[in-house]
Amino acid sequence: MFNVDNPVSLVGYLSREQYGDWPILYGQDFTADIKRDGQGRPEMVEDGTMYIKGKDNYIDAGVKQSYQYNSEDMHFLPRMWDASNDQVHADYYASWMGMRKDEQGNYVRPDPADDPRPTMAENIGFFATYQVNWMYWRYFMWNFAGKQNDIQGVHMGNVRDGNWITGISFFDNLRLGNQGMLPDSLKDNKANNKLYALPFILGILGLVYHASKNKRDALVVGLLFSLCFAIVLYLNQAGNQPRERDYAYVGSFYAFAIWIGLGVLYVKDLINRFIKSSMGANIIAAVLCMLAVPILMASQEWDDHDRSKKVLARDLAIDYLESCAPNAIVISYGDNDTYPLWYAQEVEGIRKDIRVINSSLLGTDWYINQLRYKVNNSNLIDPILTAEQIAGPKRDVTYFSQKPVAGQPEYADLYTVIKDYIGSDDPSRMLQGNDGSFINTFPTKKVRIPVDINLVKQNGTVNASDSVLMKLILKYPVIFLVKNELAILSIIASSKWQRPIYFTSPRTGVGLDAYLRQDGLTYRLVPVKGSDVNHERVADVMMNKFVFGNANVPGVYFDEENRRHLNSIRQAYATAAISLAVSGKKEQAQKLLNRCDTMMLEQNFPYGMVSRSQQHNYTSMIMLQAAYISDNTKLAEKVAKSVKKDLEQQLAYYAALDDNKRDNLAGEEAEALKFLKNFKYGAAV
């Protein structure tokens, strides 16, 4: 990561430059306006010079710049700061403040005349309710009071997902509604842990005991706890987070555990008042506290912490890799999808002929340059542009500027566009900015990728029955390309169909989705339009090479993230089976579905199950459709029974909530009701 082979890249790695920056004690809110000059251009402030490692020395790569904000938008303790909406952070803030968008897309309060900027009281309120209560206290109590289930709590006020509980019914029901009415898939969730707040109580007793016996020593542990808690202030987490962040606060949990240990001494002292024998008091206190805390915690939490049989990460990687043809390039999305693939190759030696490329990292120079080298048994890749051409911030963004492409009247060759135009430093092929500097451009949104029909038939890119296109047409929809998108297009253009190119998602992000074909869990770029599934390949790969992370072994626990990946596998089988059945290959479709069903036990991974936005049941409905279309009646009845039961239990649970608690789950209730209304065998989809 970061290609740390010199001091400059070491600093970038240690300072986590790729994750950006955020205000901590002083800065702007999400409604802040960028400071602009008289011509409306953003005013930038220089943050020092950037350097990159050259061949023989360090090269000046330009000046680091950042936006300036209007002084009236800057204040102490900004807690709602991220104006970016790519993860709906700004919308989350606005929703928390009771704001909406007007016709122009601006955030306004219920009275549009009111100032939309967050007040200091609102910033402190967000800090207290979201950053402290929701993003810290909830996690703290998971460890020391109990946990409702493993479904991520996506917003405050959601009483169904990921809350802390105690197991004391009247208390939990008062806070979260009748827990006895929860659907079976939640009540039976292995992360439903009832600790009765005993570890928490013992820790509080230990804190009091510690302070009474040795105030200075207690102060030291208290400082350890407080400093580890202070990360809440430092991280300034934006709402809504894409995943639970409990791991960030482990230090404070360790500190509190010290007081739990000291709480045993407090209990011993209490017992000493009634029992004269010090040894007897010690034994009783030890046994009582062992039963009340460690043994209780083990009995409740072992089943959802046991990893002894869980191999899903590796098996998922195997399924991705085995879906690819020999010597392939597979482009993955995000770290979590990539690390298992690297592990499978580097540690277990699985399919080392495949080049795994993380699309997120392709926005960095050092990662693009690593393509130029052979890795394991995978040959080098030509990124077209040289190391010098991509160095530093150059071509981080390449803008569209309509210019004629010599010899190409309508659709220009993609390789030529990248090499001779985007890679050119000729001012006539660049766009001049307002400050006089030149910006690299791409001259047309209409490009083609030529196809050698004999080659693609010979190397297995297409099947004998395919209608092969002479060229792929790409009409790029945007006005600029960021560096990782440019890198993906360069990889495709330079391969010239000599190497298979796959994506782990059916959405490429570079306008080529219509030319992807499912080969298993991956999607291959082919010069065939609208061919959804490679029947010849999936029938072999998914029947003989796929593995399922021990989902067929009784008792293995799969948490929400695991279930998301298992659903990806289940959906891949369902979509492949639907395509086969529609093509008249119902027997093959039935075999695929039966294998998937056999390898995923219902006790480990039921068809009907509560999830965010009903995604789990949605995938099962696709499985139901596949079973129905392929005439797999037995499987269809099994899936329908499970999903229908879960939906009915969900609706009964929502109906039992009071209005305030129910309002926060209105979207989930509506989705469940929609599914159930359409739930007729054979018409469920």
C-alpha positions in Angstrom: 0.0 0.0 0.0 1.2 3.5 -1.0 4.4 1.9 -2.4 6.4 3.0 0.7 10.0 3.0 -0.6 11.0 6.6 0.2 10.3 9.2 2.9 7.7 11.1 0.9 5.5 8.2 0.3 6.0 7.1 4.0 4.6 10.4 5.2 1.7 10.0 2.8 1.0 6.5 4.1 1.3 7.4 7.8 -0.9 10.5 7.5 -3.6 8.5 5.6 -3.7 11.1 2.8 -6.0 8.9 0.7 -8.7 9.3 3.3 -8.8 13.1 3.1 -9.0 15.6 5.9 -11.7 16.8 8.3 -12.1 19.6 10.9 -11.7 18.6 14.5 -12.0 21.7 16.8 -12.4 24.5 14.2 -13.9 24.5 10.7 -16.9 24.6 8.5 -20.4 23.1 8.5 -21.9 21.1 5.6 -23.8 24.2 4.5 -20.7 26.3 4.2 -19.9 28.2 0.9 -16.6 27.9 -0.7 -14.9 31.3 -0.9 -14.8 32.6 -4.5 -13.1 35.5 -6.3 -14.8 38.2 -8.3 -15.2 35.9 -11.3 -16.8 33.1 -9.3 -13.8 30.8 -9.2 -13.0 29.0 -6.0 -10.2 30.6 -4.0 -7.6 28.0 -3.0 -5.0 28.1 -0.2 -1.5 26.7 -0.7 -0.6 23.9 1.8 3.0 23.3 0.7 4.8 21.7 -2.2 4.1 18.1 -3.3 7.1 16.0 -4.2 7.3 12.6 -5.9 10.2 10.2 -6.4 11.8 10.5 -9.8 14.4 8.2 -11.4 17.4 9.9 -9.7 15.9 12.6 -7.5 12.7 14.0 -6.0 10.6 16.1 -8.4 8.4 19.1 -7.6 4.9 17.9 -8.5 3.1 21.2 -7.8 1.5 22.9 -4.9 -1.0 21.3 -2.5 -4.2 23.3 -2.5 -7.3 23.2 -0.5 -10.6 25.1 -0.5 -11.2 28.2 1.5 -14.5 28.9 3.3 -16.2 32.1 4.1 -15.2 33.3 7.5 -18.8 33.5 8.7 -19.1 29.7 8.1 -16.1 28.9 10.3 -16.6 28.2 14.0 -15.6 26.2 17.0 -16.5 22.5 17.2 -18.1 21.8 13.8 -19.8 18.4 14.1 -21.8 18.4 10.9 -19.1 19.2 8.4 -19.1 17.0 5.3 -20.8 18.6 2.4 -20.2 15.7 0.2 -23.2 13.6 -0.6 -21.6 10.6 -2.2 -22.4 8.7 1.0 -25.5 10.9 1.7 -23.7 12.5 4.7 -25.2 16.0 3.9 -28.7 14.5 3.5 -28.3 12.8 6.9 -27.3 16.0 8.6 -30.3 17.8 7.0 -32.7 15.1 8.0 -31.4 15.2 11.6 -32.0 19.0 11.6 -35.5 18.5 10.1 -34.5 20.2 6.8 -35.6 19.4 3.3 -34.4 20.4 -0.2 -36.1 23.1 -2.2 -36.7 23.1 -6.0 -33.1 24.3 -6.6 -31.7 21.5 -4.5 -30.7 23.7 -1.5 -31.3 22.6 2.0 -34.0 24.7 3.8 -35.6 24.7 7.2 -39.4 24.3 7.6 -39.6 28.0 7.4 -37.4 28.8 4.3 -36.7 32.2 5.7 -34.7 30.8 8.6 -30.9 30.5 8.3 -30.1 26.9 7.1 -26.7 26.9 8.8 -26.4 24.6 11.9 -26.4 26.4 15.1 -23.8 25.7 17.9 -26.6 24.0 19.8 -27.4 21.8 16.9 -23.7 20.9 16.5 -23.4 20.0 20.1 -26.7 18.1 19.9 -25.5 16.1 16.9 -22.3 15.3 18.8 -24.2 14.1 21.9 -26.9 12.1 20.1 -25.1 10.7 17.1 -21.3 10.7 17.7 -21.5 9.9 21.5 -24.7 8.0 22.0 -25.2 6.2 18.7 -21.6 5.7 17.7 -20.0 5.2 21.1 -22.4 4.4 23.9 -24.2 1.8 21.8 -21.0 0.0 21.1 -19.9 0.3 24.8 -23.1 -1.3 26.0 -22.8 -4.1 23.4 -19.8 -5.3 25.3 -21.1 -4.8 28.9 -24.9 -4.9 28.8 -26.0 -7.0 25.8 -26.6 -6.8 22.0 -29.9 -7.0 20.1 -28.6 -8.5 16.8 -25.9 -8.1 14.2 -27.9 -6.0 11.7 -26.2 -2.6 11.3 -28.2 0.2 12.8 -28.4 2.6 9.9 -30.0 5.5 11.7 -30.9 6.7 15.2 -34.3 5.8 16.4 -34.4 2.4 14.6 -35.5 0.1 17.4 -35.1 -3.1 15.4 -31.4 -3.1 14.3 -28.2 -3.3 16.3 -29.3 -1.7 19.5 -27.9 -2.5 22.9 -30.2 -4.5 25.2 -29.9 -6.1 28.7 -32.2 -9.1 28.6 -34.3 -7.5 31.3 -37.7 -7.5 29.5 -39.5 -4.6 31.1 -36.5 -2.3 30.6 -35.7 -3.4 27.0 -39.4 -3.3 26.0 -39.8 0.2 27.4 -36.8 1.4 25.2 -37.2 -0.6 22.1 -40.7 -2.1 22.0 -41.8 -5.6 22.7 -38.8 -7.8 22.0 -40.9 -10.9 22.2 -42.7 -9.8 19.0 -39.4 -9.7 17.0 -39.4 -12.1 14.0 -37.8 -15.5 14.6 -34.9 -14.6 12.4 -33.9 -11.8 14.9 -34.8 -13.7 18.1 -32.7 -16.6 16.8 -29.8 -14.4 15.7 -26.7 -15.6 17.4 -25.6 -12.1 18.1 -28.7 -11.7 20.3 -26.7 -11.6 23.5 -28.4 -11.0 26.9 -25.8 -10.1 29.6 -28.3 -8.5 32.0 -25.9 -5.5 32.3 -23.9 -7.5 34.9 -20.5 -6.8 33.4 -21.5 -3.1 33.3 -22.6 -3.1 36.9 -19.5 -5.0 38.1 -17.4 -2.4 36.3 -19.2 0.5 38.0 -18.6 -1.2 41.3 -15.0 -1.6 40.5 -14.6 2.0 39.5 -16.1 3.2 42.8 -14.0 0.7 44.8 -10.8 1.8 42.9 -11.5 5.4 43.7 -12.1 4.7 47.3 -9.0 2.7 47.8 -6.4 4.5 45.6 -7.5 7.8 44.0 -4.3 8.4 42.2 -4.2 4.9 40.7 -7.9 5.3 39.7 -7.1 8.6 38.1 -4.5 6.8 35.9 -7.0 4.3 34.6 -9.6 7.0 34.3 -7.2 9.0 32.1 -6.6 5.9 30.0 -10.4 5.5 29.6 -10.9 9.2 28.8 -8.1 9.5 26.3 -9.4 6.4 24.4 -12.9 7.9 24.6 -11.6 11.2 23.2 -11.2 9.5 19.8 -15.0 10.3 19.4 -14.0 14.0 19.3 -11.0 13.4 17.0 -12.8 11.2 14.4 -15.7 13.6 14.1 -17.6 10.9 12.3 -20.0 12.0 9.6 -23.5 10.5 9.5 -24.4 8.0 8.2 -21.4 5.6 8.4 -21.3 2.8 5.8 -20.5 0.2 8.5 -20.4 -0.2 12.3 -17.2 1.4 13.8 -17.0 -0.3 17.2 -13.4 -1.4 16.6 -12.3 2.3 16.9 -13.1 2.4 20.6 -11.6 -0.8 21.9 -9.0 1.0 24.0 -11.7 2.5 26.3 -13.4 -1.0 26.5 -10.0 -2.4 27.7 -9.8 0.3 30.4 -13.3 -0.4 31.7 -12.4 -4.1 31.8 -9.8 -3.2 34.4 -12.6 -1.9 36.7 -14.6 -5.1 36.1 -11.6 -7.0 37.5 -11.5 -4.7 40.5 -15.2 -5.1 41.0 -14.5 -8.7 42.1 -12.5 -7.3 45.0 -15.4 -5.1 45.9 -17.7 -8.1 46.0 -15.2 -10.0 48.1 -15.2 -7.1 50.6 -19.0 -7.1 50.8 -19.1 -10.9 51.4 -16.4 -10.4 54.1 -18.8 -8.5 56.2 -21.0 -11.6 56.6 -18.4 -14.4 56.5 -15.5 -14.4 58.9 -13.2 -16.6 56.8 -11.3 -14.5 54.3 -10.5 -17.6 52.2 -14.2 -18.4 52.1 -15.1 -14.9 51.0 -12.5 -15.1 48.3 -13.9 -18.4 47.0 -17.5 -17.2 47.1 -16.7 -13.9 45.4 -14.6 -15.6 42.7 -17.3 -18.2 41.9 -20.1 -15.6 42.0 -18.4 -13.2 39.7 -17.2 -16.0 37.4 -20.8 -17.1 37.0 -22.2 -13.6 36.7 -19.8 -12.3 34.1 -17.2 -14.5 32.2 -19.3 -17.7 32.1 -22.5 -15.7 31.2 -20.6 -13.8 28.5 -19.1 -17.1 27.1 -22.5 -18.8 27.1 -24.2 -15.9 25.3 -21.4 -14.7 23.0 -19.2 -17.7 22.0 -21.5 -18.8 19.2 -21.2 -15.4 17.4 -17.5 -15.0 18.0 -16.4 -18.5 17.0 -14.3 -18.4 13.8 -13.0 -21.9 13.9 -15.1 -23.1 10.9 -15.6 -19.8 9.1 -13.7 -19.8 5.8 -16.1 -17.6 3.8 -13.6 -14.8 2.9 -11.2 -17.4 1.3 -14.0 -19.3 -0.4 -15.5 -16.2 -1.8 -12.1 -15.3 -3.2 -11.9 -18.8 -4.7 -15.3 -18.4 -6.4 -14.2 -15.0 -7.9 -10.9 -16.4 -9.1 -12.3 -19.7 -10.5 -15.0 -17.7 -12.4 -12.1 -16.2 -14.5 -10.5 -17.8 -17.5 -6.7 -18.4 -17.5 -4.4 -15.3 -17.5 -7.3 -13.0 -16.8 -7.4 -9.5 -15.4 -10.1 -9.0 -12.7 -11.1 -5.5 -11.6 -12.6 -5.4 -8.1 -14.3 -2.6 -6.2 -13.1 -1.6 -2.7 -10.6 -3.0 -0.2 -13.0 -5.6 1.3 -13.6 -7.2 -2.0 -9.9 -7.2 -2.9 -8.0 -8.4 0.2 -9.5 -11.9 0.2 -8.4 -12.3 -3.5 -4.8 -11.2 -2.6 -4.8 -13.6 0.4 -6.0 -16.6 -1.7 -3.2 -15.9 -4.2 -0.3 -14.9 -2.0 -0.9 -17.3 1.0 -2.7 -20.3 -0.5 -1.4 -20.1 -4.1 -4.8 -20.1 -5.7 -5.0 -19.0 -9.4 -1.8 -17.0 -9.4 -2.2 -16.5 -13.1 -4.8 -13.9 -12.5 -4.0 -10.2 -12.1 -6.3 -8.7 -9.4 -6.7 -4.9 -9.7 -8.4 -2.8 -7.0 -10.2 0.0 -8.9 -10.2 2.3 -5.9 -6.4 2.3 -5.8 -6.1 2.9 -9.6 -6.5 6.6 -8.8 -2.9 6.6 -7.4 0.3 6.8 -9.4 2.2 4.2 -7.5 -0.6 1.6 -8.1 -0.8 2.3 -11.8 2.9 1.9 -12.1 2.8 -1.5 -10.4 0.8 -2.7 -13.4 4.0 -2.4 -15.5 5.5 -5.4 -13.6 4.8 -9.1 -13.7 3.2 -10.4 -10.5 3.3 -14.1 -9.7 2.3 -15.8 -13.0 0.5 -12.8 -14.3 2.2 -10.8 -17.1 2.6 -7.1 -17.0 -0.1 -4.7 -18.2 0.4 -1.7 -20.4 -1.3 1.4 -18.9 -0.5 3.2 -22.1 0.6 6.4 -20.4 4.1 6.6 -19.1 5.1 7.0 -15.4 6.1 10.6 -16.1 2.7 11.3 -17.8 0.7 10.2 -14.7 3.1 11.5 -12.0 1.6 13.8 -9.4 -1.8 15.5 -9.8 -1.5 15.6 -13.6 -4.4 13.8 -15.2 -6.1 13.2 -11.8 -9.0 14.6 -13.7 -9.2 14.7 -17.5 -11.9 17.0 -18.9 -14.0 16.6 -22.1 -13.3 19.2 -24.7 -14.7 18.6 -28.2 -11.8 18.5 -30.6 -11.5 16.8 -34.0 -9.6 13.5 -34.0 -7.6 13.0 -37.1 -8.9 10.2 -39.3 -11.8 9.3 -37.1 -15.0 10.9 -38.4 -17.3 9.8 -35.6 -16.0 7.0 -33.3 -12.4 7.4 -32.4 -10.2 4.5 -31.4 -9.9 4.4 -27.6 -6.2 3.5 -27.6 -5.5 6.5 -29.9 -7.5 8.9 -27.8 -5.7 7.9 -24.6 -2.1 7.8 -26.1 -2.2 10.7 -28.5 -4.7 13.1 -26.9 -5.1 12.5 -23.2 -1.4 11.7 -23.0 -0.3 14.6 -25.0 1.3 17.8 -23.7 0.7 19.6 -27.0 -1.3 22.8 -26.1 -3.4 22.4 -29.2 -4.8 19.2 -27.7 -5.3 20.6 -24.3 -7.7 23.0 -22.6 -6.5 26.3 -21.3 -7.8 27.3 -17.8 -8.7 30.7 -16.6 -5.3 31.0 -14.9 -3.5 30.3 -18.1 -2.5 26.7 -17.3 -3.2 23.8 -19.6 -5.5 20.9 -18.7 -5.4 17.5 -20.4 -8.6 16.6 -22.2 -10.4 13.8 -24.0 -11.6 15.0 -27.4 -14.7 12.9 -27.9 -17.3 10.9 -25.9 -17.8 8.5 -28.7 -15.0 5.9 -28.9 -14.6 2.4 -30.2 -12.7 -0.7 -29.2 -11.8 -2.6 -32.4 -12.5 -6.4 -32.3 -10.4 -9.0 -34.1 -13.1 -11.6 -34.6 -10.8 -14.5 -35.4 -8.8 -13.7 -32.2 -11.7 -13.6 -29.9 -13.1 -16.8 -31.2 -9.8 -18.5 -31.0 -8.9 -17.5 -27.4 -12.4 -18.2 -26.0 -13.5 -14.6 -25.4 -16.7 -15.5 -27.3 -18.6 -18.8 -27.9 -19.1 -20.3 -31.3 -22.8 -19.3 -31.3 -22.2 -15.7 -30.4 -23.0 -12.8 -32.7 -19.7 -10.9 -32.4 -19.5 -7.2 -32.9 -16.8 -5.6 -35.0 -16.3 -2.9 -32.4 -17.5 -1.9 -29.0 -19.1 1.6 -28.9 -18.6 3.6 -25.8 -20.6 6.8 -25.4 -19.2 8.2 -22.2 -21.9 10.1 -20.3 -19.9 12.6 -18.2 -17.7 15.7 -18.8 -14.6 14.4 -17.0 -12.7 11.2 -16.2 -11.0 10.7 -12.9 -7.7 8.8 -12.9 -8.9 5.4 -11.9 -11.6 5.5 -14.7 -8.9 6.5 -17.2 -6.7 3.6 -15.9 -9.5 1.1 -16.4 -10.1 2.3 -20.0 -6.3 2.1 -20.6 -6.2 -1.5 -19.4 -9.1 -2.4 -21.7 -7.7 -0.5 -24.7 -4.1 -1.9 -24.4 -5.2 -5.6 -23.9 -6.6 -5.7 -27.5 -8.7 -8.7 -26.5 -5.6 -10.8 -25.9 -6.4 -11.2 -22.1 -9.7 -11.9 -20.5 -11.0 -8.9 -18.6 -13.5 -9.3 -15.7 -15.3 -7.1 -13.2 -16.6 -8.2 -9.8 -19.7 -6.0 -10.4 -22.1 -5.8 -13.3 -21.6 -2.0 -13.2 -18.2 -1.0 -14.6 -18.5 2.7 -14.0 -17.0 3.3 -17.4 -20.0 2.9 -19.7 -19.4 -0.8 -20.7 -22.1 -2.5 -18.7 -24.0 -3.7 -21.9 -21.0 -5.7 -22.9 -20.6 -7.7 -19.7 -21.5 -11.4 -19.4 -21.8 -13.4 -16.2 -19.2 -16.2 -16.0 -20.0 -17.2 -12.4 -19.4 -14.5 -9.7 -17.5 -12.3 -12.2 -18.6 -10.5 -15.3 -16.5 -10.8 -18.5 -16.1 -8.0 -21.0 -17.1 -9.5 -24.4 -17.7 -8.1 -27.8 -21.3 -9.3 -27.6 -24.2 -7.0 -26.7 -27.0 -8.1 -24.3 -25.7 -11.6 -23.6 -26.4 -11.9 -19.8 -25.0 -15.3 -18.9 -22.4 -17.6 -20.4 -24.3 -20.8 -20.2 -21.4 -23.0 -21.3 -19.1 -21.7 -18.5 -21.5 -21.3 -15.5 -22.8 -24.9 -15.8 -19.2 -26.1 -15.3 -17.7 -23.6 -12.9 -20.7 -23.2 -10.6 -21.4 -26.9 -10.4 -17.8 -28.1 -9.9 -15.5 -25.3 -8.6 -17.6 -23.1 -6.3 -17.2 -23.3 -2.6 -19.5 -21.9 0.1 -17.5 -21.0 3.2 -18.8 -24.0 5.2 -22.3 -22.8 4.9 -23.2 -26.5 4.6 -21.7 -27.3 8.0 -24.2 -27.2 10.8 -23.8 -24.4 13.4 -21.5 -22.1 11.5 -22.4 -18.4 12.2 -22.5 -15.9 9.4 -22.9 -12.2 10.4 -24.6 -9.6 8.4 -21.6 -8.9 6.2 -21.1 -12.6 5.6 -24.7 -13.0 4.7 -24.4 -10.2 2.2 -21.6 -12.1 0.4 -23.5 -15.4 0.6 -26.5 -13.6 -0.9 -24.2 -12.6 -3.8 -23.4 -16.2 -4.4 -27.1 -17.2 -4.1 -28.1 -14.4 -6.5 -25.4 -15.5 -9.0 -26.9 -19.0 -9.0 -30.5 -17.7 -9.3 -29.7 -15.3 -12.2 -27.8 -18.0 -14.0 -30.6 -20.5 -13.5 -33.2 -18.1 -14.8 -31.2 -17.5 -18.0 -30.7 -21.2 -18.5 -34.4 -21.9 -17.9 -35.6 -19.2 -20.2 -33.3 -20.7 -22.9 -35.0 -24.1 -22.5 -32.3 -25.6 -20.3 -34.5 -26.3 -17.3 -32.7 -29.4 -16.2 -29.3 -27.6 -16.0 -31.1 -24.7 -14.1 -32.5 -27.2 -11.6 -29.1 -28.7 -10.9 -27.6 -25.3 -10.3 -30.4 -24.3 -7.9 -30.3 -27.6 -6.0 -26.5 -27.4 -5.5 -26.8 -23.9 -4.1 -29.6 -25.0 -1.8 -27.7 -28.0 -0.6 -24.5 -26.1 0.1 -26.3 -23.4 2.2 -28.2 -24.9 5.1 -31.3 -23.1 6.2 -30.2 -23.2 9.9 -27.1 -21.2 8.9 -28.6 -19.1 6.2 -32.4 -19.1 6.0 -34.3 -17.8 2.9 -36.5 -15.6 5.0 -34.6 -13.2 7.2 -34.8 -9.6 8.4 -32.3 -7.3 6.8 -31.7 -3.7 5.9 -34.1 -2.6 3.1 -35.3 -6.2 2.8 -32.3 -7.1 0.7 -32.0 -10.6 2.0 -35.7 -11.4 1.2 -35.3 -9.7 -2.2 -32.5 -12.1 -3.1 -34.6 -15.0 -1.9 -37.4 -13.8 -4.2 -35.0 -14.0 -7.1 -34.2 -17.5 -6.0 -38.0 -18.2 -5.9 -38.4 -16.9 -9.4 -35.6 -19.1 -10.6 -37.1 -22.2 -8.9 -40.5 -21.4 -10.4 -39.3 -20.8 -14.0 -37.2 -23.9 -13.9 -40.1 -26.0 -12.6 -38.2 -26.8 -9.4 -41.5 -27.1 -7.4 -40.0 -28.5 -4.2 -37.4 -25.7 -3.8 -40.0 -23.1 -4.7 -42.3 -24.2 -1.9 -39.3 -24.2 0.5 -38.3 -20.7 -0.4 -41.8 -19.3 -0.4 -42.7 -20.8 3.0 -39.6 -19.3 4.6 -39.9 -15.8 3.1 -43.6 -15.6 3.7 -43.3 -16.5 7.4 -40.6 -13.9 7.9 -42.6 -11.1 6.2 -45.7 -11.9 8.2 -43.7 -11.9 11.4 -42.1 -8.6 10.5 -45.5 -7.0 9.9 -46.9 -8.3 13.2 -43.8 -6.8 14.9 -44.2 -3.4 13.2 -47.9 -3.3 14.1 -47.1 -3.9 17.8 -44.8 -0.8 18.0 -46.1 2.5 19.2 -46.4 5.3 16.6 -43.0 7.0 17.3 -41.0 3.7 17.1 -43.0 2.5 14.1 -42.4 5.8 12.2 -38.7 5.1 12.2 -39.3 1.8 10.5 -41.9 3.0 8.1 -39.7 2.2 5.0 -39.0 -1.3 6.2 -42.7 -1.9 6.9 -43.7 -0.6 3.5 -41.2 -2.9 1.8 -42.4 -5.9 3.8 -46.0 -5.1 3.0 -45.2 -4.7 -0.7 -43.5 -8.1 -0.9 -46.4 -9.8 1.0 -49.1 -8.2 -1.1 -47.5 -9.7 -4.3 -46.7 -13.0 -2.6 -48.6 -15.6 -4.6 -46.9 -18.8 -5.5 -45.7 -18.3 -9.1 -46.4 -14.6 -9.1 -44.1 -13.6 -6.2 -41.8 -11.6 -8.6 
